[in-house]
Amino acid sequence: MPAKPAEFRAQVEDLRPYLLRYATLQLRDSAAAEDAVQEALLAALTGEANFAGRSNLRTWLTGILKHKIVDAIRRQSRERPVREPESEAGGFDALFDQRGHWEEPPGPWEQPEGALAQKQFLAALEQCLQGLPERTARAFMMREHLGLDTDEICKELGITPTHCWVMLYRARMALRQCLEMNWFGK
C-alpha cells in the first residue's frame, strides 16, 4: 500500500543526507552535489506516482540521483574546459600537432623488462600514480595490474565503457608524462 503524500515526502527527506554524501563522493563538488540532490528530490516528489514500491525507496532515489549526477557531469564538461595537468611541455596539447599526430613520437624504452624490475622505477611509478585522481588511478590499476576487462571495471566503478576508456587514456598520458620527467629524465 503506497504511503500517504506527507509520509512519502518525510521518507524522501530522511534520505537526503545519504543522497548528499553519495553525490558529493561522485562529483567532488559540494555545490554541484547539492544541486543534483535537489533535482533528484524534486523529480522524486513530482513522480511520486511512479514509485510502485517494488524496490526500496533508497534504491529508487539513488537511481534518480545517478541520472542527475550524469547530467551534472555532462553540464560541467560543456560549461568549462577540462583542466589538464600542467607541465613544462604545456600539457597534452603540446605533444600533438594540429592533425593529432605526435610532435615527437615517444622513444622506445631501452629494456622495459629491466626497468620494471628495478625498485626505483616502481617507486617513481607509485609517485606518478599518486598524482592521478583517485578513480582514474583505480581504473588504471584494475586494468593494468589486476587485468580486469572494461565491463568489470565499469561495474566496479559504476561508469560507462566510454568513460572508462577516457579515464584509462588520461591515466596513460599523465603517467607517460610523469615518468618521462621523473624517471627517464627527459
Secondary structure as UniProt FT lines:
FT   HELIX           5..14
FT   HELIX           16..27
FT   HELIX           30..46
FT   HELIX           48..50
FT   HELIX           57..79
FT   TURN            88..89
FT   HELIX           92..95
FT   TURN            98..99
FT   HELIX           112..117
FT   HELIX           119..130
FT   HELIX           134..144
FT   HELIX           150..157
FT   HELIX           161..182
//
